[in-house]
Amino acid sequence: MGKKTERSGDTPAPPSGGSAPCTPALCVVFLLCLLLPWLSGCAGLPGSQPATGQSSLQQAPRARLVYVAIGASDTFGIGADDPQTQNWPQDLAIRLGSGVRLINLGIPSITTQQAARIELPVALDAHPQLVSLWLAVNDLVDDIPAARYAHNLDQLLTKLQAGAPHAVIIMANVPDLTVLPRFRSAAPGPLQAKILAYNNAIASIVARHHVLLVDLYQSYRVLALHPEYISADGFHPSTEGYVQLANLFYQVLQQNGKSHI
């Protein structure tokens, strides 16, 4: 069984960090682009006419695992040579083996509050067994206070777990942005303080909701030693970087006995 990937469109919005915000209209466009292949795949198309004269409908084989990726531009794949096929959720789906149906809901520039309103309902409709969640950097860059971010994240996870109580949920914290070229001109002290405030909030919420945590803050210091892992924009991972990012998520799943869901 192969993997079926459903995406939020082929034309990416500007990356986060000095980018245009994800307006409601733009988010709706991404959502519509996401749903079109899904709806067409569910409806089926008339095939060749058998001898009986009846129309045949081709249906996709049942997936072993439905994996939904909730996130922003990094989840979408900004920075990869081909975001459609070289994003880290796609790389992770490959690591998880055959029969994985990936629904990538990543929308560039989206915040946690917006994702709860736009991406979460689609995620719940998919009835996933695995959900990855990486939402923080846009909130931080938009100067959303850590307390408000924590409230939004807590509400998103509460609704996600209520609607998909048996799903394995894995989420990442904020990387050490100070090692990225995009943030070299920023004062390191205040930026580090914001990152630590966000990550402290994430650690508390992860423990309260009993979800898996990928500690990107520590891992990014290692990844930053490899310039080839960072894309030309100095912010998002490159194609190679997304492979390494997927490996980090897979390692946490593996360490917790969840790599064969």
C-alpha positions as CSV (number, residue, x, y, z in Angstrom):
1,M,0.0,0.0,0.0
2,G,1.4,3.4,-0.9
3,K,1.1,6.7,0.8
4,K,-1.6,9.2,-0.1
5,T,-0.6,12.8,0.5
6,E,-3.1,15.6,0.7
7,R,-1.7,19.1,0.7
8,S,-2.7,22.7,1.1
9,G,-1.9,23.8,-2.5
10,D,1.2,24.1,-4.7
11,T,1.8,27.9,-4.4
12,P,3.3,28.8,-1.0
13,A,2.7,32.0,0.8
14,P,5.6,34.1,1.9
15,P,7.6,32.4,4.8
16,S,7.1,33.5,8.3
17,G,9.5,36.0,10.0
18,G,9.0,39.3,8.3
19,S,6.3,37.8,6.2
20,A,2.7,38.7,5.4
21,P,0.3,37.5,8.0
22,C,-2.1,34.6,7.3
23,T,-5.3,36.6,6.7
24,P,-8.6,34.7,6.9
25,A,-9.1,35.0,3.2
26,L,-5.6,33.5,2.5
27,C,-6.2,30.7,5.0
28,V,-9.5,29.9,3.3
29,V,-7.7,29.6,-0.1
30,F,-5.2,27.2,1.4
31,L,-8.0,25.2,3.0
32,L,-9.9,24.9,-0.3
33,C,-6.7,23.9,-2.1
34,L,-6.3,21.2,0.6
35,L,-9.8,19.9,0.3
36,L,-10.1,19.7,-3.5
37,P,-7.9,16.6,-4.0
38,W,-9.5,15.0,-0.9
39,L,-13.0,15.5,-2.2
40,S,-12.2,14.3,-5.7
41,G,-10.5,11.2,-4.2
42,C,-13.5,10.4,-2.0
43,A,-16.1,10.9,-4.8
44,G,-14.3,8.7,-7.3
45,L,-14.5,9.0,-11.1
46,P,-16.3,6.8,-13.5
47,G,-14.0,4.3,-15.0
48,S,-14.2,2.1,-18.1
49,Q,-17.6,0.5,-18.8
50,P,-17.6,-3.3,-18.0
51,A,-19.5,-5.8,-20.1
52,T,-22.5,-5.4,-17.8
53,G,-22.7,-1.7,-18.7
54,Q,-22.3,-0.6,-15.1
55,S,-19.9,2.2,-14.1
56,S,-17.0,1.2,-12.0
57,L,-15.8,3.5,-9.2
58,Q,-12.2,3.3,-8.1
59,Q,-11.7,3.7,-4.4
60,A,-8.3,4.2,-2.7
61,P,-7.2,1.3,-0.5
62,R,-7.8,1.6,3.2
63,A,-4.9,3.2,4.9
64,R,-3.1,1.4,7.7
65,L,-2.4,4.7,9.4
66,V,-3.9,8.2,9.0
67,Y,-1.4,10.8,9.9
68,V,-2.3,14.5,10.1
69,A,0.3,17.3,10.3
70,I,-0.8,20.5,11.8
71,G,1.5,23.4,11.4
72,A,2.8,26.5,9.5
73,S,5.4,27.1,6.8
74,D,7.9,24.5,8.1
75,T,5.2,21.9,8.0
76,F,4.2,23.1,4.5
77,G,7.8,22.7,3.3
78,I,9.0,26.2,2.6
79,G,12.7,26.1,1.9
80,A,12.7,22.6,0.2
81,D,13.4,22.2,-3.4
82,D,9.9,20.8,-3.9
83,P,7.7,21.7,-0.8
84,Q,5.0,19.4,-2.2
85,T,7.1,16.2,-1.8
86,Q,10.1,17.2,0.3
87,N,8.4,18.5,3.5
88,W,9.3,16.8,6.8
89,P,5.8,15.3,7.4
90,Q,6.2,13.5,4.0
91,D,9.7,12.3,5.1
92,L,8.3,11.1,8.4
93,A,5.4,9.3,6.6
94,I,8.1,7.4,4.6
95,R,9.9,6.4,7.8
96,L,6.6,5.1,9.2
97,G,6.3,2.5,6.4
98,S,3.8,1.6,3.9
99,G,0.1,2.2,4.1
100,V,0.3,5.7,5.6
101,R,-2.2,8.3,4.5
102,L,-0.7,11.7,5.1
103,I,-2.8,14.8,5.3
104,N,-0.5,17.8,5.5
105,L,-2.4,20.9,6.8
106,G,0.6,23.2,7.0
107,I,-0.3,26.8,6.1
108,P,2.5,29.4,5.9
109,S,2.3,32.2,8.5
110,I,-0.5,30.7,10.5
111,T,-0.6,31.2,14.2
112,T,-1.8,28.7,16.9
113,Q,-5.1,30.5,17.4
114,Q,-5.8,30.5,13.6
115,A,-4.8,26.8,13.3
116,A,-7.3,25.9,16.0
117,R,-10.0,27.5,13.9
118,I,-8.9,26.4,10.4
119,E,-6.7,23.3,10.5
120,L,-8.1,21.5,13.6
121,P,-11.6,20.8,12.2
122,V,-10.1,19.2,9.1
123,A,-7.8,17.2,11.2
124,L,-10.6,15.8,13.3
125,D,-12.7,15.0,10.3
126,A,-9.8,12.8,9.1
127,H,-10.0,10.6,12.3
128,P,-6.2,10.3,12.6
129,Q,-4.2,7.8,14.5
130,L,-1.2,10.1,14.5
131,V,-1.0,13.9,14.7
132,S,2.1,16.1,14.6
133,L,1.8,19.6,15.9
134,W,4.4,22.3,15.4
135,L,3.0,25.8,16.0
136,A,5.0,28.4,17.9
137,V,7.5,30.4,15.8
138,N,4.9,32.6,14.1
139,D,3.3,33.4,17.4
140,L,6.7,34.3,18.8
141,V,7.7,36.4,15.8
142,D,4.3,38.2,16.0
143,D,5.1,39.1,19.6
144,I,2.1,37.2,21.0
145,P,2.8,37.0,24.8
146,A,3.8,33.5,26.1
147,A,0.8,33.4,28.4
148,R,-1.7,34.0,25.5
149,Y,0.2,31.5,23.3
150,A,0.0,28.9,26.1
151,H,-3.8,29.5,26.5
152,N,-4.3,29.0,22.7
153,L,-2.1,25.9,22.6
154,D,-3.9,24.4,25.6
155,Q,-7.3,25.0,24.0
156,L,-6.1,23.4,20.7
157,L,-4.8,20.3,22.4
158,T,-7.9,20.0,24.6
159,K,-10.2,20.0,21.5
160,L,-7.8,17.7,19.6
161,Q,-7.8,15.1,22.3
162,A,-11.6,15.4,22.8
163,G,-12.2,14.8,19.1
164,A,-9.4,12.2,18.6
165,P,-9.0,10.6,22.0
166,H,-7.0,7.6,20.7
167,A,-4.6,9.5,18.5
168,V,-0.9,9.7,19.3
169,I,0.1,13.3,19.4
170,I,3.7,14.5,19.0
171,M,4.7,18.2,19.0
172,A,7.8,20.3,18.8
173,N,9.0,23.3,20.8
174,V,10.7,26.4,19.6
175,P,14.2,25.9,18.1
176,D,17.1,28.0,19.1
177,L,16.5,30.7,16.6
178,T,19.6,32.6,17.6
179,V,21.7,30.2,15.6
180,L,19.9,30.9,12.3
181,P,21.2,33.5,9.9
182,R,17.8,35.2,9.7
183,F,18.1,36.3,13.4
184,R,21.7,37.3,13.6
185,S,20.9,40.9,13.7
186,A,18.4,40.4,16.6
187,A,19.6,41.1,20.2
188,P,20.3,37.6,21.5
189,G,19.3,38.2,25.1
190,P,15.6,39.3,24.5
191,L,15.1,36.7,21.8
192,Q,16.4,33.9,24.1
193,A,14.1,35.1,26.8
194,K,11.1,34.9,24.5
195,I,12.1,31.4,23.3
196,L,12.6,30.1,26.9
197,A,9.3,31.5,28.0
198,Y,7.5,29.8,25.1
199,N,9.4,26.5,25.7
200,N,8.6,26.5,29.4
201,A,4.9,26.9,28.5
202,I,5.1,24.1,26.0
203,A,6.8,21.8,28.5
204,S,4.1,22.4,31.0
205,I,1.3,21.8,28.5
206,V,3.0,18.7,27.1
207,A,3.2,17.2,30.6
208,R,-0.5,18.1,31.3
209,H,-1.8,16.6,28.1
210,H,0.6,13.6,28.1
211,V,1.7,14.2,24.5
212,L,5.2,13.5,23.1
213,L,7.7,16.3,22.8
214,V,10.4,16.8,20.2
215,D,13.0,19.1,21.8
216,L,14.1,21.1,18.8
217,Y,15.7,23.8,21.0
218,Q,18.6,21.4,21.8
219,S,18.6,19.7,18.4
220,Y,18.8,22.8,16.3
221,R,22.2,23.7,17.8
222,V,23.5,20.5,16.2
223,L,21.7,21.1,13.0
224,A,23.0,24.6,12.8
225,L,26.5,23.2,12.5
226,H,25.5,21.9,9.0
227,P,24.8,24.9,6.8
228,E,23.4,22.6,4.2
229,Y,20.5,21.9,6.5
230,I,19.3,25.6,6.3
231,S,17.6,26.9,3.1
232,A,18.7,30.1,1.3
233,D,16.3,32.2,3.3
234,G,18.4,31.6,6.4
235,F,15.3,30.6,8.3
236,H,13.5,27.5,7.1
237,P,15.2,24.0,6.7
238,S,16.4,22.9,3.3
239,T,15.5,19.7,1.6
240,E,18.3,18.0,3.6
241,G,17.3,19.8,6.7
242,Y,13.7,18.5,6.5
243,V,15.0,14.9,6.3
244,Q,16.9,15.5,9.5
245,L,13.9,17.1,11.1
246,A,11.7,14.1,10.2
247,N,14.4,11.8,11.8
248,L,14.1,13.7,15.1
249,F,10.3,13.2,15.2
250,Y,10.7,9.5,14.2
251,Q,13.3,9.0,17.0
252,V,10.9,10.3,19.6
253,L,8.1,8.1,18.3
254,Q,10.6,5.1,18.3
255,Q,11.8,5.9,21.9
256,N,8.2,5.8,23.1
257,G,7.2,2.7,21.2
258,K,5.0,4.5,18.8
259,S,6.9,4.0,15.5
260,H,4.6,1.1,14.6
261,I,1.2,2.5,15.3
